[in-house]
Amino acid sequence: MATVVIRHKVGDFDTWLKGHQDRVEVFSPAISGFRTFRDMNDPNSIAMIVDVVDMDKMGEIMKDPKVQPFKDKHTVIDPVSVFVEVHT
């Protein structure tokens, strides 16, 4: 399992937050769970720590045009940045 950080901005935090169940359903084929964080200095900046079980599937979901309506509904603003752990 890999752990990644996903970061992006939203147009409206409350609208985005209500989309939690949609995020669970959309990403469930690739992840086992996630934790959500909100930037203390920018309430519309979101970060999630995600436990990914299938990185290839995660990449497919992130690029799938069928996901765009969910992003629009929940006011996700591109770009969506994905950070992977660096091992030293």
C-alpha positions in Angstrom: 0.0 0.0 0.0 1.2 3.5 -0.8 0.3 6.7 1.0 -0.2 9.9 -1.1 -1.2 13.4 -0.4 -3.7 15.1 -2.7 -4.1 18.8 -2.6 -6.4 21.2 -4.4 -8.6 24.3 -3.9 -12.4 24.3 -3.9 -14.8 27.1 -4.7 -16.9 26.5 -1.6 -15.7 24.3 1.3 -19.1 23.5 2.6 -20.3 22.2 -0.8 -17.1 20.2 -1.2 -17.4 18.7 2.3 -20.9 17.5 1.5 -19.4 15.4 -1.3 -17.6 13.0 1.1 -19.7 10.0 0.1 -19.2 10.6 -3.6 -15.4 10.7 -3.0 -15.6 7.4 -1.1 -17.5 5.8 -3.9 -15.4 7.2 -6.8 -12.1 6.3 -5.3 -13.0 3.0 -3.5 -11.7 0.8 -6.3 -8.2 2.2 -5.6 -8.0 3.3 -2.0 -8.7 1.9 1.4 -9.3 5.2 3.1 -8.4 8.9 3.4 -8.1 11.7 5.9 -9.1 15.2 5.1 -7.4 18.5 6.1 -8.2 22.1 5.6 -5.6 24.8 5.3 -5.8 27.1 8.4 -4.8 30.1 6.2 -7.0 29.4 3.2 -10.3 27.7 4.1 -10.8 26.7 0.4 -7.5 24.8 0.2 -7.9 21.1 0.9 -5.4 18.3 1.4 -6.1 14.6 1.8 -3.8 11.8 3.0 -4.9 8.8 1.0 -4.1 5.1 1.5 -3.8 3.8 -2.0 -4.0 0.0 -2.7 -3.8 0.3 -6.5 -1.7 3.2 -7.8 -2.5 2.4 -11.5 -6.2 2.4 -10.8 -5.9 5.6 -8.8 -4.2 7.2 -11.9 -7.0 6.0 -14.1 -9.7 7.4 -11.8 -7.9 10.8 -11.6 -7.8 11.0 -15.5 -11.3 9.6 -16.2 -13.5 12.2 -17.8 -16.5 10.7 -16.0 -15.1 12.1 -12.8 -15.4 15.7 -14.0 -19.1 16.0 -13.1 -18.2 15.1 -9.5 -15.4 17.7 -9.5 -17.8 20.3 -10.8 -20.6 19.4 -8.4 -18.2 19.7 -5.4 -16.5 22.9 -6.7 -13.0 21.3 -7.1 -10.6 23.7 -8.8 -7.8 22.4 -10.9 -4.9 21.7 -10.7 -5.2 18.7 -8.4 -1.7 17.9 -7.1 -0.7 14.4 -6.0 2.4 14.0 -3.8 4.1 10.6 -3.4 6.4 9.7 -0.5 10.1 10.1 -1.1 12.2 7.4 0.5 15.8 8.4 1.4 
